[in-house]
Amino acid sequence: MRRQISTTFLCLVFLIIPVASTGEEISKEGWQVPDLKNLVPYSIVIQKVDGAEKVIERFHTPDGGHVARISGNGKVYAYAVDRDREPPIDYLLLDADGSGRFTKRLKPDEAYMIPEWVFR
């Protein structure tokens, strides 16, 4: 009887407590990066972060949004995309391994670190 109550309790706990989601989507082929051809940045911010020169270039897009191209030590590793120019951003694309494919797509509240390959 006691074991049955414990099993029932565990089942109820799993139904009540939501499973944590990382908000990270992976595409082995890579997500399509924004086309910034012929666009001029309206803002450029340069910072030293964890020993890397981090550059954030912000662009207005023709469809009314904006994109931030993020690089470290001259290597582009992320794009922040916002279709309506209102916080928060819609998503962030990340090249996690330096392959040139932006395989990770993160939700706006997801934290990320500069990938290790940027420091090599």
TALIN-V84395 format. One line per field, one symbol per residue. phi: phi as a letter, one per 30 degrees, with the letter a starting at -180 (. if undefined). psi: psi as a letter, one per 40 degrees, with the letter a starting at -180 (. if undefined). burial: 1 if it has 16 or more other ideal C-beta (glycine too) atoms within 10 Angstrom, else 0. A space follows every 10 residues. Layout:
phi->???
psi->???
burial->???
//
This chain:
phi->.ddddddddd dddddddddd cdicccbddj dddddceicc dcabccbcbh icdcccccbd cedjcbbccc bbhicdbabc cbdbicdddd abcbcdbidi ccdcbcdecd dbcddedddd
psi->dddddddddd ddddddhihh heehihhddi ihiiheheih hehhhhihhf eihhhhhhhh ideeaiihhh ihfehheihh hheeehiiid ihhhgdeeee hgehhiideh iiihiddde.
burial->0000000000 0000000000 0000000001 1011000010 1000000000 0101111110 1000111111 1100111111 1100000010 1111110000 1111110000 0001100100
//
